[in-house]
């Protein structure tokens, strides 16, 4: 069993979420709801890992989860 952090980015214009997995380069998916976004991410991660195994590429483990903060910037 592997554990990965999902970055869920709300789409204010169209609704739903874009999902990125920082530990897995290039992995991006989306969904119309939070639940769908998470399910799509699970599927995408499984496919990413299967592809890496098929091509003999290393599968990154997420040693430390990324941290996020929100800051304010005068513009």
Helices and strands as residue ranges (DSSP letters): E 7-10, E 17-20, E 28-31, H 34-54
